[in-house]
Amino acid sequence: MTLLVATTWDPEPWVERFQSLMPELPVVIPGDIFDRRRVSYVAAWGPKSGALSGLPALEVIFSLGAGVDHLMGYPDLPPVPIVRVMSDDLTTRMSEYVVLHCLLYLRDQRRYDAQQRAKIWEQDRSPPRASDVRVGIMGVGVLGQDAARKLSMMGFDVAGWSRTPRAVDGFETFAGREGLDAFLARTDILVCLLPLTPETRGILNRTLFERLARDGRLGGPFLINAGRGGLQIEQDIVACLDDGTLKGATLDVFETEPLPEDSPLWLHPRVTVTPHVSAVSSPDATARSIVEQIRRHEAGEPLEGVVDLARGY
Ligand SMILES: NC(=O)c1ccc[n+]([C@@H]2O[C@H](COP(=O)([O-])OP(=O)(O)OC[C@H]3O[C@@H](n4cnc5c(N)ncnc54)[C@H](OP(=O)(O)O)[C@@H]3O)[C@@H](O)[C@H]2O)c1
C-alpha cells in the first residue's frame, strides 16, 4: 500500500503531513523511484499528464481541494472512485470569506476606505441593516449551506439556488433553470459557490447579471465569486461594472490564474481581487481528512464525498 502525492503545489508539506499522520503508509511523489504496482491511493491537485497512468492497484483518487474540475478533463483518468475534500477547516474559511465580503458591501467599507485616504468626514446617517439585504447563494452544497447559515445569523435575508430542489431549514431555496429568474430577482449580493462543470461554465455573464434585483437598499447588485474562474465571463463583469449593471465585484478566482498583469480587474475601482485564497486547502486539515478516509476504506467502510462523474461534481 503506497500513497502517491501528485500536485502542482510544493509537495513537501503534504508528504510530511501524510507521513506523520500515517507512518505505516509509504508516501511518494512522481519524481521518486517507486514501484507503481504498489500505489493504492493518489492525492492529487492538477496532476501532470501521465502521473496517474500505470497504477494497476489504484483504489481511490483523493482531490486535494473541494473542487474536482482539475481532474475531470484528465486524459486516461483511472476508473476508480474520486473523493473530494470536505473539511470543517475549509468550509469555515470559505464562510469567513463570504461573510467578510457581504459585510464590506453592507457597511459600504470601500467608500469609507476611499474617504479616509482623501481625509473626508462624511457619514451615511441611515445605512441599511443586514435584514434589508438579500443575499443569493448559487450552490447549496457543503460550502453554500454553511455560508448561508452564518449569513442568516448575521441577519441577512438569504436564499440559495441549486441544480436539484433542496429543503434546507432557515433559508429559502430555488432550483434549476426554472427557479433561476425568481432567485436572481430577489438578490442584491450574488455569491457564487458552484462547482465548474460543462453546465455551469460561463454562467456568470451579462444575461444573468441583468436579471439581478435593482430595487435593493445597496443601490445595485454585487457579485462575489469564490467558486471557480471558469464560471465567470470577465469581459462581461468589467462591462457590467462600467455601465452600472453591477455595482461591485469581489473575485477570488479567475479565467486565467495567476490573473494576468494586463487584466483590467486589477485596478478597477469597484473590484476586489484576492489570489484564490478564500478557502485554502491546508496540508494539516486536508491530510487529516484523507487519512481518516483511507482508514475507513481499509476497514471496509464507505468513502464520503465520492464524486458523481456524470454530474461532474
Ligand atoms: N476559491 C476557493 O478557494 C475554493 C475552495 C473550495 C471550493 N471551491 C469551489 O466551491 C465549489 C463548491 O464546493 P462544495 O463543497 O459546496 O460543493 P458541493 O457540496 O458539491 O455543492 C455544489 C452545489 O452546487 C450545485 N450545482 C452544481 N451544478 C449546478 C447547476 N448546474 N445548477 C445549479 N446548481 C448546481 C449543487 O446542486 P445540488 O444540490 O442539486 O447537487 C450543490 O448545491 C467547489 O466545486 C469548488 O469549485 C473554491
The ligand as an ORCA input file, in Angstrom:
! r2SCAN-3c Opt
* xyz 0 1
  N     -11.914     29.503     -4.183
  C     -11.569     28.534     -3.368
  O     -10.566     28.622     -2.667
  C     -12.456     27.309     -3.281
  C     -12.272     26.440     -2.203
  C     -13.099     25.337     -2.084
  C     -14.091     25.110     -3.027
  N     -14.245     25.966     -4.062
  C     -15.298     25.720     -5.071
  O     -16.565     25.601     -4.434
  C     -17.306     24.594     -5.111
  C     -18.464     24.100     -4.254
  O     -17.984     23.295     -3.178
  P     -18.996     22.443     -2.269
  O     -18.148     21.627     -1.372
  O     -20.031     23.316     -1.666
  O     -19.676     21.517     -3.396
  P     -20.986     20.597     -3.270
  O     -21.230     20.227     -1.856
  O     -20.833     19.533     -4.294
  O     -22.178     21.576     -3.717
  C     -22.309     22.024     -5.023
  C     -23.630     22.775     -5.136
  O     -23.688     23.335     -6.463
  C     -24.933     22.960     -7.043
  N     -24.837     22.843     -8.502
  C     -23.985     22.065     -9.214
  N     -24.248     22.196    -10.538
  C     -25.295     23.060    -10.635
  C     -26.053     23.566    -11.723
  N     -25.789     23.212    -12.979
  N     -27.073     24.428    -11.441
  C     -27.359     24.774    -10.181
  N     -26.686     24.326     -9.090
  C     -25.664     23.474     -9.332
  C     -25.260     21.624     -6.432
  O     -26.651     21.349     -6.627
  P     -27.356     20.038     -5.975
  O     -27.528     20.426     -4.512
  O     -28.633     19.924     -6.686
  O     -26.399     18.897     -6.174
  C     -24.862     21.875     -4.972
  O     -25.884     22.559     -4.282
  C     -16.236     23.553     -5.448
  O     -16.643     22.724     -6.518
  C     -15.043     24.411     -5.821
  O     -15.036     24.668     -7.210
  C     -13.450     27.062     -4.194
*
